[in-house]
Amino acid sequence: MRTKLIALSTFVLLAVACGGGEDGGLASTLNLNDDPASALLIVRDEGGFVPPDFMVRQGPRLALLRDGTLISQGAMTAIFPGPLLIPYQQTQLDEETMLFVLEELDGLGFVNIVDETNNDAANFIADASNTVVTFYNQDGSHRFSVYALGLATDPLGGVDFTDARVPQLANLIVQLEEAGFGQAGGPLEPTVIQVLAGIREFPAEPGFADVRPWPLSVSYEEMAPVNLTTWRCATFEGDEMTQLLSIFAQASQESTWEDAGTEYSIAVRPLFAGEEPCAPLGAAG
């Protein structure tokens, strides 16, 4: 598959949305959503032996929209402390790549999946995360989770998967990652951000303490709890989101924010189409 990325023409977008064009049959077979801005596929990692501070900053690895927009994490600067805002970029997949994706989704039988988990690698690899791939169509979400997918499908992993779909799923993710990371894209301009606040597990490194005023219009206690001990969540959009992004752009991951006499760490990222706002964190497939 060639992964050269070009902008999709208006003709192609209309053809896909209306069920015409080369993938028209697949659009019907997969019962795809008509809204070009809706989610098609989200790839994320859940669970594993990682600290909560890492987990709350970990957004989806990839998010693919119905119109071929691929969102992935951009390059991080090799500095400490790292910036609070993790960069995301978006790239437009060409018609050929989108056709490949739809063919793979069809071949994997995603329309018949509700919520499946493959744990074949659990006897070989310990404390790994689950790679969770969620496909969205007019019937809702279809979730396929594989324990230690990236590690176990490596030639050195030594795992003999009983489900032939697992290597196929791994290949689809690799192809999308190559498309997202191997081609230039523009910065993502979010429409909604998700902010999580909690008491960090370890104090700031000596010399990097940076206590700032509480930036949110709601207090920590007013934020929604998630299934991690101290962490709470809220979402923001519009002018308030813009103002918060300006504040967060000046902060680092070592920054803390004082509310009612307590210092909290903050994690912030875009909320993508198809994601539930302030969904529980840390589930293991």
Residue pairs with C-beta under 8 A, 6 or more apart in sequence:
1 96
1 97
1 100
1 175
2 96
2 97
3 97
3 175
3 178
3 179
3 182
3 183
4 94
4 183
5 91
5 92
5 93
5 94
5 97
5 179
5 183
6 92
6 94
7 92
8 67
8 68
8 92
8 93
8 94
8 95
8 98
12 21
12 95
13 36
13 67
13 68
14 20
15 21
15 22
15 24
16 23
16 27
16 36
16 66
16 67
16 68
16 98
17 34
17 36
17 66
17 67
18 34
19 27
19 28
21 95
22 95
22 99
23 98
23 99
23 102
26 32
26 99
26 102
26 103
26 106
27 102
29 106
29 111
30 102
30 105
30 106
30 110
30 111
30 137
31 111
31 137
31 138
31 139
32 40
32 66
32 137
32 138
33 40
33 66
33 136
33 137
33 138
34 66
35 66
36 65
36 66
36 67
37 65
37 66
37 67
37 273
38 65
38 66
38 136
38 273
38 274
39 63
39 64
39 65
39 66
39 134
39 136
39 272
39 273
39 274
39 275
40 64
40 65
40 66
40 101
40 135
40 136
41 62
41 63
41 64
41 101
41 105
41 133
41 134
41 135
41 136
41 176
42 60
42 62
42 63
42 64
42 133
42 134
42 136
42 272
42 274
42 275
43 60
43 61
43 62
43 63
43 131
43 132
43 133
43 173
43 176
44 58
44 59
44 60
44 61
44 131
44 132
44 134
45 58
45 61
45 129
45 130
45 131
45 132
46 129
46 130
46 132
46 145
46 282
46 283
46 284
46 285
47 129
47 130
47 282
47 283
47 284
47 285
48 127
48 128
48 129
48 130
48 284
49 126
49 127
49 128
50 58
50 129
51 201
52 198
52 201
52 228
52 229
52 231
52 282
53 200
53 201
53 202
53 265
53 267
55 228
55 281
55 282
56 196
56 198
56 228
56 231
56 267
56 281
57 86
57 253
57 267
57 269
59 73
59 86
59 88
59 269
59 270
59 272
60 71
60 272
60 275
61 72
61 73
61 173
61 177
62 70
62 71
62 72
62 173
62 176
62 177
62 180
63 70
63 71
63 72
63 272
63 273
63 274
64 70
64 71
64 93
64 101
64 176
65 71
65 273
68 92
68 93
68 94
68 95
68 97
68 98
69 90
69 91
69 92
69 93
70 90
70 91
70 92
70 93
70 176
70 179
70 180
70 185
71 88
71 89
71 90
71 180
71 188
71 270
71 272
72 88
72 89
72 90
72 91
72 177
72 180
72 181
72 185
73 86
73 87
73 88
73 89
74 86
74 87
74 88
74 89
74 185
74 187
75 87
76 82
76 86
76 87
77 83
80 205
80 208
81 205
81 208
81 252
81 253
81 254
81 255
82 252
82 253
83 249
83 251
83 252
83 253
84 248
84 249
84 251
84 252
84 253
84 255
84 266
84 267
84 268
85 245
85 248
85 249
85 268
86 269
87 187
88 187
88 188
88 190
88 269
88 270
89 180
89 185
89 186
89 187
89 188
90 185
90 186
90 187
90 188
91 179
91 180
91 183
91 184
91 185
91 186
93 101
93 179
97 175
97 179
100 175
101 172
101 176
104 168
104 171
104 172
105 135
105 172
107 168
108 144
108 165
108 168
108 169
108 172
109 165
110 135
110 142
110 144
111 137
111 139
111 142
113 135
113 142
113 143
113 144
114 142
114 143
115 142
115 143
115 145
116 143
116 144
116 145
117 130
117 145
117 146
117 147
117 285
118 144
118 145
118 146
118 147
118 161
118 163
118 166
119 147
120 147
120 152
120 159
120 160
120 161
120 162
120 163
120 166
121 128
121 146
121 147
121 148
121 149
121 151
121 152
121 157
121 159
121 161
122 147
122 148
124 148
124 152
124 157
124 158
124 159
125 147
125 148
125 151
125 152
125 157
125 159
128 147
128 148
128 151
128 152
129 147
129 148
129 284
130 145
130 146
130 147
130 148
130 149
130 284
130 285
131 145
131 146
131 149
131 150
131 173
132 143
132 144
132 145
132 285
133 143
133 144
133 145
133 146
133 169
133 172
133 173
134 141
134 142
134 143
134 144
134 274
135 141
135 142
135 144
136 142
136 274
141 274
144 165
144 169
145 285
146 152
146 166
146 169
146 170
146 285
147 285
148 157
148 159
149 166
149 169
149 170
149 173
150 170
151 157
152 159
152 161
153 159
153 161
153 166
153 167
153 170
161 167
188 270
190 241
190 245
190 270
190 271
191 237
191 241
191 270
192 235
192 236
192 237
192 241
192 270
192 271
192 277
193 235
193 236
193 237
193 241
193 244
193 245
193 268
193 269
193 270
193 271
194 233
194 234
194 235
194 268
194 269
194 270
194 271
194 277
194 278
195 216
195 233
195 234
195 235
195 236
195 244
195 266
195 267
195 268
196 226
196 231
196 232
196 233
196 266
196 267
196 268
196 281
197 216
197 220
197 223
197 231
197 232
197 233
197 257
197 259
197 264
197 265
197 266
197 267
198 228
198 229
198 230
198 231
198 232
198 264
198 265
199 230
199 262
199 263
199 264
199 265
200 256
200 264
200 265
203 209
204 210
204 254
204 256
205 254
208 252
208 254
209 254
209 256
210 251
210 252
210 254
210 255
210 256
211 255
211 256
211 257
211 258
211 263
212 251
212 255
212 256
212 257
212 258
213 257
213 258
214 220
214 257
214 258
214 259
214 264
215 244
215 247
215 248
215 257
215 266
216 223
216 234
216 236
216 244
217 236
217 240
218 234
219 259
219 260
220 232
220 259
220 260
220 262
220 264
221 232
221 260
222 234
223 232
223 233
223 234
224 232
224 233
224 234
224 278
225 231
225 232
225 233
226 232
226 233
226 278
226 279
226 280
226 281
227 280
227 281
227 282
227 283
228 281
228 282
231 281
233 277
233 278
234 278
235 271
235 277
235 278
236 244
244 268
248 266
248 268
251 266
253 265
255 265
255 266
256 263
256 264
256 265
257 263
257 264
257 265
257 266
258 264
271 277
